[in-house]
């Protein structure tokens, strides 16, 4: 299974079951920015306890590995769980929506994108991808997040709602990192 096939499968399952979702992380950064390799998918879901069994049944063993108990716990704790495709080594991080203003905003700003000619999918907005990448950089310091942001700024920069990003970076204490990223982008030192 290719990553594009896994994305299609996940999206079609979520849409068939009526589970609100959006694709985020590196897959979304690539959609709005520059290509790079990633072997996982990140999907934020508004999954209920009542939907877990049907969701899990859509990823049958042995083609997929998915713990229904882990999914139930993730829904209860508003955390995440994984869907693994063992033969390809691909993984889906299924992130259960948190009851925060940012997650509510991210769901309200979803963009519909056509990742392949035969279907559409809900993606986090490019602004929300940037904000989460800034958070992840602050937490772990991985330069890949800064490269993803630089790619989005390079490819989608003219279409970004910078006021939205500024407001959230201020609220989340990310202003200093965001300013540094913008300065680096202006000077061409982040690539």
C-alpha positions in Angstrom: 0.0 0.0 0.0 1.3 3.5 -0.9 0.8 6.5 1.4 -1.7 7.9 -1.1 -3.7 4.7 -0.9 -3.7 4.8 2.9 -4.8 8.5 2.9 -7.7 7.6 0.5 -8.8 4.7 2.7 -8.7 6.7 5.9 -10.6 9.6 4.3 -13.3 7.4 2.7 -13.8 5.6 6.1 -14.2 8.8 8.0 -16.6 10.3 5.4 -18.6 7.1 5.1 -19.0 7.0 8.9 -19.8 10.8 9.1 -16.9 11.4 11.5 -15.7 15.1 11.3 -11.9 15.1 10.6 -9.1 17.0 8.9 -5.7 15.9 7.7 -2.8 17.9 9.3 0.9 17.5 10.0 3.4 16.8 7.2 0.8 15.7 4.7 -1.0 19.0 5.0 2.3 20.9 5.0 3.2 19.2 1.8 -0.2 20.1 0.3 0.4 23.8 0.9 4.2 23.8 0.7 7.1 21.9 -0.7 7.3 18.1 -1.1 9.3 16.0 1.3 9.2 12.4 2.5 7.0 11.3 5.4 5.9 7.9 6.4 2.9 8.8 8.6 -0.4 10.6 8.3 -1.8 12.8 11.0 -5.6 13.1 11.1 -7.6 15.0 13.8 -11.0 13.5 14.4 -14.1 14.3 16.4 -14.6 10.7 17.3 -17.2 9.6 19.8 -17.2 6.4 21.9 -20.2 5.1 20.0 -18.3 5.4 16.7 -15.1 3.7 17.8 -16.2 0.1 17.0 -17.3 0.9 13.5 -14.2 2.9 12.9 -12.0 0.1 14.0 -13.9 -2.5 12.0 -13.0 -0.5 8.9 -9.3 -1.4 9.4 -9.4 -5.2 9.5 -6.6 -7.4 10.9 -4.2 -8.6 9.5 -4.1 -5.9 6.8 -4.1 -3.3 9.6 -3.2 -3.2 13.3 -5.5 -1.1 15.4 -6.3 -1.6 19.1 -10.0 -0.8 19.8 -9.1 -0.5 23.5 -6.4 2.1 22.7 -8.9 4.0 20.5 -11.5 4.0 23.3 -9.0 5.2 25.8 -7.8 7.9 23.4 -11.4 9.1 23.0 -11.9 9.2 26.7 -8.6 11.1 27.4 -8.8 13.2 24.1 -5.4 11.8 23.1 -4.3 9.9 20.1 -4.0 6.3 18.8 -2.5 4.6 15.8 -3.6 2.7 12.8 -0.6 0.7 11.4 -0.3 -0.9 8.0 2.3 -3.6 8.8 3.3 -4.7 5.3 4.2 -1.1 4.2 5.3 0.3 7.6 2.9 3.2 7.2 1.2 4.6 10.2 -1.8 6.9 10.8 -1.7 9.1 14.0 -5.4 9.5 14.8 -5.6 12.5 17.1 -8.8 13.0 19.0 -10.0 16.6 19.0 -9.4 18.4 22.2 -12.0 20.8 23.6 -9.9 23.9 23.1 -10.5 27.1 21.3 -7.7 26.3 18.9 -9.1 22.9 17.9 -12.6 24.4 17.5 -11.1 27.1 15.3 -9.2 24.5 13.3 -12.3 22.5 12.6 -14.2 25.7 11.5 -11.4 26.6 9.0 -11.1 23.2 7.3 -10.2 23.4 3.5 -11.5 20.8 1.0 -8.6 19.6 -1.1 -8.4 17.1 -3.9 -5.4 14.9 -3.1 -6.1 12.7 -6.0 -8.5 13.0 -9.0 -11.1 10.6 -7.6 -11.8 12.2 -4.2 -11.7 15.2 -1.9 -10.6 15.4 1.7 -10.7 17.9 4.6 -7.4 19.4 5.4 -6.4 21.8 8.1 -5.9 25.4 6.8 -2.4 26.4 6.0 -2.4 28.9 8.8 -3.4 26.2 11.3 -0.7 23.9 10.0 1.8 26.7 10.6 0.5 27.3 14.1 0.8 23.6 15.1 4.2 23.3 13.5 5.3 26.3 15.6 4.0 24.5 18.7 5.7 21.3 17.8 9.0 23.1 17.2 8.7 24.8 20.6 8.1 21.4 22.3 10.8 19.4 20.6 13.1 21.7 18.6 12.9 19.6 15.4 14.1 21.6 12.4 11.7 19.7 10.1 8.8 21.8 11.4 10.6 25.0 10.5 11.4 23.7 7.0 7.7 22.8 6.6 6.7 26.3 7.6 9.2 27.8 5.3 7.8 25.7 2.4 4.3 26.8 3.2 5.4 30.5 3.3 7.2 30.1 0.0 4.4 28.3 -1.9 1.2 29.7 -0.2 2.5 32.9 1.5 0.5 35.3 -0.6 -2.8 33.6 0.3 -2.2 33.2 4.1 -4.2 35.0 6.7 -1.3 36.5 8.6 -3.6 38.3 11.1 -5.0 34.9 12.1 -1.5 33.5 12.6 -0.4 36.6 14.6 -3.4 36.4 16.9 -2.9 32.7 17.7 0.9 32.9 18.1 0.4 35.8 20.6 -2.3 33.8 22.5 -0.1 30.6 22.5 3.2 32.3 23.4 4.7 31.5 20.0 5.4 35.1 18.9 9.2 34.9 19.3 9.5 31.7 17.2 7.0 33.1 14.6 9.0 36.3 14.3 12.2 34.4 13.9 10.7 32.2 11.2 9.4 35.3 9.4 12.8 37.1 9.6 14.6 34.0 8.4 12.1 33.6 5.5 12.5 37.3 4.5 16.3 36.9 4.5 16.2 33.6 2.6 18.1 31.7 5.3 15.3 29.1 6.0 14.8 26.6 3.2 
